[in-house]
């Protein structure tokens, strides 16, 4: 609600996706009117949006039609993306760049034409230069180290370009832009199979599907490192940023570094299964990546509430239930 008691209105682009659907639920709990738009409805639950439009944000006419009322806030999370198996093979680079850039161009232009003042853009930790992420034990992802630019994927280059696009609109049109770089957000109701899933969901699925004394596969040697942030903490950080006077870019992630091998061990402990791990060839991305949270703590006084282990337990519980439900009755 605004100070005058009037309900705030928000548009969430990408509302059918993992983060977007959780964001819609969060905003509704804060008494927003929420319009969501995506190519599809949320896969695992009903949307909480007051109005949900099935549409293609690559179409400028569709985007223009969304603004049939005033919006206090626009959250742009829609993108062509997925896990390492989708982003780092190179097979989908043209689609990734073309689709995501079109979405951002259309949404920004429509917002500028209607003088929308407050916008959030979800960038990615993939913008950081590869040369700062070669040591799995000591990656450097401080926000101001992004230049000289050398992302390890076209997905990262597109995100970096789009950051500049949003800040250009802020300078030229007066839009209050907020930009955050997400670091591996995970949790229940996220994609866990099909090729676009990220590593926390993929590993949880593999463990849940494995026989008691079977094995799971990990791409590479498993010593590559990442940090993983639970979805609820991500949404709170996004909202804090949107309500602040800080524009970013800022990391939204956990600063708890863990190797993929140790992530798998966590799931094995949670499941109680005694599984072997087999390392195979596959796309891996950079050797190390971790969220540097000094800036977000300084500006927003934010840090994750949930530990990695707690988040993994919640995620494994949900994914194992999905796996069990997918097994046909015999």
N, C-alpha and C positions, 0 to 999 in steps of 0.2 A: 504494500500500500504506500502511496505517497504521503507527504506530510499533511496534505489536505484531506486525507482519507479516501482518495480515489484509487481504485484498483489499477496497478501497473499492468502494462501489456508488453509481452515479449514474443518475438519471432525466433524460433529455433530451427535453423537449417541443418539438416542431417538428423532430424528427430527420430528417425527409425533405426539409427545406429546405436551401438553400445553406449557411448558416452552421452550422445544426444538424448536417448530415451531416459537415462538416469537424470539428466539435467532438467528435462520436462517435469519429471516427478518432483524434483527438488523445488522448482519454481512454483508449482501448484501448491506445495505445502506452505509456501510463503504468500499465498493468496494472489498470485499473478493470474491474469488472463494469458493463456499460452496458445499460440498457433504453431503447429509443427508442420514441416514439409520434408519429404524424402521420396525416393523411388519406391520405397516399401514401408509397411508398418513394422514396428519392432517385432523381432522374430520370436521372442520367448514370453512376451506378456502384452497385455493391452496397453495402448498409449494412454497417458493421463492428460493429454492435450485437450483443450476445449474444442479445438478445430484442427483437424489433421488433413493436409492436402497431399495426395499422391501426385507427384509431378517431378519433372526433370529440370533441375536448376541450371542446366546448360542452355535452356531455352529462355531467352531474354523476355519473351512475352509472358511466359509462365511466372517468372520472377516478378515482373511488373504487376501481375494480377494479385500477388500475395498481399500487396499494400493497400487493402481496401479499408484500412483503418490506421490510426496512428499507433506507432510502437515506441515505447520508452527505451527498449533495449532489443538489439538484434544479436543473436549468437550464431556465428558461422562456423559449424563443425563439419560440413559436408565436404567430402573429398573422395577421390579414387585411391584406395589404400588397402593395406593388408599386412601380413607378417613377412618374415624374411623370404619365404618361398614365393611370395608375389612381388615384393619390392626389389629384391637384389639379384634376380636372375637376368634382368635386362629384357625379358620377353614382353613386358607390358609398359615399358618406359614411355612410349608415345602416347598411349591412352592415359597413363597416370598424369603426365604433364598437360596434355590437351584438356582433359576433362576437368581437372582441378582448377586450372587457370581460368577456363570459361566460367565456372561456377563463381569464382571470386570476382571476376570482372562484372558479371551480371548483378550479383548481390550488391557490390559496392556502388555501381552506377545507379541502381534503383534507390538505394539508401541516400545517396548524395542528391538525387533529384527531388527527394521528399524531405530533405533536411533532417534525416534521422541523426540524432546527436551521439548516441552511444552504441558502439559495436565491439563485439569480442571476436577475435580470430584465433583459431587453434592451429598453431604452428607445431613444429616437431623438433625433438633433439637431433634428428637426422640432418639438421642444418649445420651442425658443428663440423669443423674440418677434420678430415681423416688423419692428418699428421699429428693431431693432438690426442688421438685415440688408438695408438699402436701398442701401448703398454697396458695390458689388461688390469694391472694392479694400480695404475695411476693415471687415469684419463683426465683430461682437462676440458670441462664444459662450463667454464665461467661465461656469462652472457656476452661480455665484450671481447671474447676470443674468436668470435665467428668469422672475422676477417683477419688476414687474407682468406678468402672463401675457398674451400675444397671439400664439399660434402662427398660422401662415398657413394651416392646414388642420385639418379635423376629426381627421385621423390624429394630428396633433401634440397636439391637445386630449386625445384618448384616451390617448396615451402619458403625458401629464402627469398626468392623473387616476390612471392606473394606478401611476405612481411613488408618488403619495400613498397609494394603496391598499396597496402593499407596505410602505411605512414605517409605516402604521397597524398592520399586522399585526406588524411588528417591535416596536412599542411595547406592543401589547396581548397578544401571544402569545409574545414572546421569540425570535422567529425571527431568525436572523442573515442579514439581507437584503443583497444586493449589487446595486446598480443602475448600469448603464452606458448612456451615450447614444452609439449608433453613428453614425458619420459615413461614409456611402457606402462600404460594404464591397464589394470586387469580387475577381474571380479566376476560375480554371477551375471548371467544374461549376456555374456559376450560370445562372439563366434568361437567355436572350439573345434570345428572341422571344415573340410571343403577346400583348403588351400590358402585361405586368407587369415587364418587364425594366428595369433601371436604366441610366443614361446610359453608363457605361463599356462595358457589354455591348452596348447598342443601337448605339453608334457602331462598335464592333468588327465587329458583324454587318453593318452597312451598308457598311463599307469592304470587308469580305471578299466581300460579294455583288456589289459594283460592278464593271462592266467596267473595263478598264485606264484608259480616259480618260473615264469616266462622271462621275457626280456623287452626292453624298450630301446629305441634308436635315438641318438643325438647327433645332429649335424656338426662336423668338425671334431676337434679334440675335447670340446666341452669346457675348456679353460677360458674361453671368451667371457667377459663379465658385463653385467647390466645392473640397473636398479629398477625396481618395480613398485608402482604406487597403486594402492587400492582405490577403487572407483569413488567411494564416498569422500575420501580425502581430496581427490581430484576436483570433484564438484564443488566442495566448499571453497577450495582455493580459487576456482574460476569465479565464483560469486563474489568473493572478497575483492578480487582484482577488479571486477566490473563495478563495484560500488566505491572503489578507491579513486584517488586523484593521480594514480600512477599508471602510465601507459605501457610499460615494458619496452622491449621483450623481456620476459622473465621465465625461468625454469619452473615448471610444476612437475615435481617428481619426488621420489625418495632418494636420500643420500646413502642408503644402505647397499653397498656394493656386494654382489654375489656372482659366483661363476655359474654357468649353466649346469655343470656337473653337480654343484652343491644345491642348486635349485631342484634338480631331480632327486637328490638325497632327501630333501625336505618332503617332497611328495611321497617318497617311499616310506618315510617314517610316519607320515600322516595316514597313509593307506594301510600300513602294517604288512605290506607285501615284500617278499624277498626276491626282487627282480634283478637280472643282470642288465648292464648298460652296454650297448654296442655303438661304437662311434663309426659314422659313415660320412661319405662326402656329401656336401650340401652347402647352400648359401648361408653365410654367417654374418655379413656386415662387418663393422669395425671390431677390433679385438677387445676394446674396453669402452664402456660409456656409463657415466654416473651423473646424477643430478647434483649440481652445486647449488645449495639452498641458502647461501648467505644473503643474496639480494632479496629473495622473497621474504625471508625472515625480517630483514631490515625494513622493507617497505610495507609489508602486510602483517607482520608478526605471526606468520603462518608456518607451521610444521606439521608433518603427518601425525595423526592420532593413533592409527592402527599399525601394529608391527607387521613386518613381512609375513611372519609365521601365522599370525591371526588371519591375514588376508588370504594366504594360501589355503588354510583350513576351510574358510568359507567358500572359496572357489572350488576346491576339490570336492567338497560336499555337494555343491550344486551340479558340477559336471558329471560326477559319478552317478547322480540321480538321472541325468539326461541319458547317459550311456545305458543304464539299466532299463530305462523306459523304452529304449530303441531296440532292445533285444526281443525278437518275436517270441510269442508264447509257443511252447512246444508240447 
